[in-house]
Amino acid sequence: MSRRVARTLRTLVLHGALAMVVALPLSAQRTHVLLVVGLSGAPQFKRAFETATQSARHAAVNRWGVSDSSLIVLTEDSTRTALSSGRSTRENIAQAFLRLSSRVQPGDVLFVMLMGHGSGEGAQSKVNLPGPDATAAEYASWLAGFSKQQVVFVNAATGSGDFVPVLKAANRVVVTATKTSNERNESVFLQYFAGALGLDAADADKDGRLSVFEVFRFARTEVGKVYTSSNRMQTEHALVSDSLLASRLAFGKTAASADPRIAALLAERQALESEVASLRTRKATMTAEAYDTELERLLLALAEKTKAIRAAGGGS
């Protein structure tokens, strides 16, 4: 982030306006979801993975409005179920990325979530799958085809921390359940992160939308409570690669209003949010000065629009 844009953000903070501009709703663009569930290894893990998958899928369909053709769920089961689109083999995961790459448009959002048991180090880190495992380096190569989209990649498996340096990139948020590949003990981050995707209690600023960072922070706090209440040393420490982008990307649909004035203002704000998302995809083709000028203009316009919504009685 340039010093110029950083100064603008600091000014908005001083005027209590940062919350007005940081959350870009995923509903402003089309959202595409890939959920990958690795080998469970034991009945209790299989139940936990299925519960987390159901939570994430329910949030995608009911909270984000993801269409069936943009939602792929791969599990360890060899036969298709009501929950599964297919088996979570390396080949099927590669095909899922290829399928979604043919559907996405510039500015769209891709949400990927891995669940399971992790192992390995650095670029060779992986989540255990039926058959050959896919490495962090392979996931990075698959994500390379989504440079014009905003990507949220969540590895909620144990030993997942090394995915962050391998996958981090512009317009991409990487979340991991652990800070290193060595934190391989049983993890509880998955259940709280997946559950929070559709949980109003995770909405810290009560604006009706859940930013990636709000979900992450809620899950991280709940994990800490689990270890504190059981008087155990915490053996998992979740990471997020880009807290600013994670704060701007938000799950959920823009709130509607029966008041035509507020409804019009909300629509205008959503249009501005879409412009910011589109601008980010064009950053590489612009000069730094031109990008900063346009981003600053949009941030200030968003703050003014949200101020007008609040003045009209529209809440956030």
GIKA-V503018 format. One record per residue. N is the residue number from 1. PHI is phi in whole degrees, 0 to 359 (none if undefined). D_CENTER is the distance of its C-alpha to the mean C-alpha in whole Angstrom. Layout:
n:phi:d_center
N:PHI:D_CENTER
N:PHI:D_CENTER
//
This chain:
n:phi:d_center
1:none:20
2:287:24
3:296:26
4:297:27
5:293:23
6:298:23
7:296:26
8:299:25
9:296:22
10:296:25
11:298:27
12:295:24
13:300:24
14:299:27
15:261:28
16:67:25
17:250:23
18:299:20
19:298:18
20:288:19
21:241:18
22:278:14
23:262:12
24:263:12
25:290:11
26:298:9
27:287:13
28:291:14
29:233:14
30:286:14
31:245:11
32:236:11
33:231:10
34:233:11
35:250:12
36:239:14
37:249:17
38:278:19
39:295:23
40:275:23
41:84:27
42:202:28
43:304:28
44:293:26
45:286:23
46:299:23
47:297:23
48:296:20
49:294:18
50:295:19
51:297:19
52:295:15
53:297:15
54:299:17
55:296:14
56:294:11
57:295:13
58:297:15
59:296:12
60:298:11
61:284:15
62:268:16
63:261:13
64:257:12
65:71:15
66:289:14
67:283:17
68:302:19
69:287:19
70:251:15
71:236:15
72:237:16
73:238:16
74:246:18
75:233:20
76:285:23
77:296:25
78:283:28
79:243:28
80:291:26
81:234:25
82:296:24
83:267:21
84:259:21
85:268:21
86:165:23
87:272:23
88:275:20
89:276:23
90:302:22
91:297:24
92:292:22
93:295:18
94:300:20
95:293:21
96:295:18
97:298:16
98:297:20
99:298:20
100:291:16
101:296:17
102:278:20
103:257:19
104:287:16
105:240:18
106:306:17
107:91:14
108:293:12
109:242:9
110:247:8
111:248:6
112:239:8
113:224:9
114:257:12
115:228:14
116:151:18
117:249:20
118:256:20
119:200:23
120:88:24
121:225:23
122:53:22
123:295:21
124:267:23
125:297:20
126:205:20
127:243:19
128:296:22
129:237:22
130:294:25
131:84:27
132:300:26
133:274:23
134:273:21
135:267:20
136:301:18
137:298:20
138:291:20
139:299:16
140:298:16
141:292:19
142:292:17
143:285:14
144:301:17
145:281:18
146:240:14
147:290:16
148:263:16
149:247:12
150:263:9
151:245:7
152:244:4
153:245:6
154:246:7
155:254:11
156:265:12
157:273:15
158:292:18
159:58:19
160:261:16
161:304:16
162:289:18
163:292:15
164:300:14
165:295:17
166:283:17
167:259:14
168:300:13
169:195:14
170:297:14
171:59:11
172:221:9
173:252:7
174:246:8
175:243:8
176:231:11
177:286:13
178:228:16
179:270:17
180:218:20
181:283:21
182:276:24
183:276:22
184:249:23
185:291:24
186:308:23
187:248:19
188:247:18
189:301:15
190:306:13
191:296:15
192:281:14
193:292:10
194:298:11
195:295:13
196:288:12
197:301:9
198:237:13
199:253:15
200:298:16
201:297:17
202:280:14
203:281:14
204:297:16
205:267:18
206:54:18
207:261:17
208:85:16
209:230:13
210:245:10
211:285:8
212:303:5
213:290:8
214:297:10
215:296:9
216:300:9
217:295:12
218:299:14
219:297:13
220:298:15
221:294:17
222:295:18
223:299:18
224:300:21
225:296:23
226:300:23
227:288:25
228:294:27
229:292:28
230:263:29
231:57:31
232:245:29
233:289:28
234:289:24
235:247:23
236:217:20
237:223:18
238:291:14
239:234:13
240:227:10
241:283:11
242:217:11
243:291:11
244:291:12
245:296:10
246:297:7
247:282:10
248:278:10
249:276:7
250:232:8
251:274:8
252:116:12
253:266:15
254:299:17
255:299:20
256:263:23
257:215:27
258:282:30
259:281:31
260:300:32
261:295:32
262:291:28
263:301:27
264:294:28
265:295:26
266:297:23
267:296:23
268:294:24
269:294:21
270:297:19
271:296:21
272:295:21
273:299:17
274:295:17
275:296:19
276:295:17
277:299:14
278:293:17
279:300:19
280:299:16
281:287:17
282:261:20
283:304:21
284:294:22
285:262:25
286:245:26
287:288:28
288:300:26
289:295:29
290:294:28
291:297:24
292:297:24
293:298:27
294:290:25
295:296:22
296:299:24
297:301:26
298:291:22
299:298:21
300:293:25
301:295:25
302:298:22
303:298:23
304:295:27
305:295:25
306:291:24
307:300:27
308:293:29
309:297:27
310:295:27
311:297:31
312:275:31
313:89:30
314:265:27
315:70:25
316:281:21
//
